C-alpha cells in the first residue's frame, strides 16, 4: 500500500523553527515530485513548496526566505524558520509523477498540525 506520513508538527512560539518530515512507504519517492501544502482553519488548502525529483525547489511568496524543502532517499523535509502566527495550519505532503505540484497530486498524507502561538 502506497502511503505518505507527515511528522514533526507541534506548538511553537512566533520566531521559532520546526522541521516537518514526509516519509513514503510502499513506494520510492526518488522519481516523484513532492509538494507541501497547508490548510488553515476556515481556509482552503494552499500550496507551500515543491521539490522535483532532481532537486529544484519552488516556494509560495508567503514562505519564501523562511522555509526550505529538501529530500533524502525516501523522505522529504520542510524546514520552517521564523514562524509566524499565520503559518498555523495542518501541513500535508503530496507526491506524483507530474511536471508541477498541485492539489491534483495523486498521493497524499494525512497531515501534521503546526500551531504558532505566543
N, C-alpha and C positions, 0 to 999 in steps of 0.2 A: 504494500500500500504506500502510495506516494504522500509524504507529509512534510510540512514545514512547521517548525516550532520556534516561536519567538521567546526570548527570555531577557532579563536584565532590567525590566521596568521597576518603578518604585516611586517613593515620595522624596523629593529633594527641594531645597530652597532655591530661589532665584539666584542665578550666577553659578550654580554648581553644575556638575557634569554627570552623565550616565553613559554607559555603553550597552547598546542592545545587540543581541545575537539572533541570528536566524539560521537554524540548523535544519538540514534536509535528511530525511530518512526514506529509504526505499528507492532512491534515485540519486544520481550525482548532479550537483549544481554546476559542475565545470562548464557545461555547454549551454547554460541558461543565463539569460539576462534577469537580474533580480532588482526589484523595486521595493522601496519603503513608502508606506502610505500612513496617514493618520486620520482619525476621526474624533473630533472634539464633541462634547455634549451638545446636542441640538444642532449640529452642523453636518454637512455632507463630508464624506471621505475625500481627502485631498492627497495628491502626490507630494512626496517629500524629496526623494532621491532615487537615483537609478545607477546601477553599475552593470556594464556589459561583461560578457564572458571574457573579454580580453583586458578589462580593467578600466577603460574610460568611464568617467563619472559625470553626472549632472545633478543639479540641485534646484529646488524651488528658491525663489528670491528670498522668501521669508527665513530660510535657514542657511543661505549661502554665507560662508565665512565662519559659521559656528558649528555646523555638522560636517562629518566626514564619513564616507562609506568606503569599506574595504572588504576584501574577500580572501579567504584562506582555505584551500581544499574544499570542504563541503559546508562551510559556514560563511555567512556574510554578516558584517558588523556595521553598526551605525554609532559612531562616536558623537555624542551630543554635548557640546560645551556651551558655557554662558547661557544656560537655560533660562527661559522667560516664562511667566505665568501663562502666556498664550500658547506655549508649547504643550500644555496639558492636553492629553488625548490618549486614546488607545492606538498603539502603533502596530501596523501589520507589515509583514513582508510577503512578497508575491514573486513568482518565478514563471518564466515562459521562454520559449524559443522564438522570440519576436524581435522586431527591429527597434522597438521603443517600449518604455514602460507605460502602462495604462491600467484603468480599472478593469479592463477586459482580460488581464493576465490569467493564465489557466489555473495555477496552483496558489493557494493562499493559506497562511497560518491563521490561528485563532486570535492572535493579538496579545499585546502586553501593555498594561496601563502605566502611563507616565503621568505623575502629578507633580506640578511645580507650584509650590505654595510656601509662603512665609508663616 
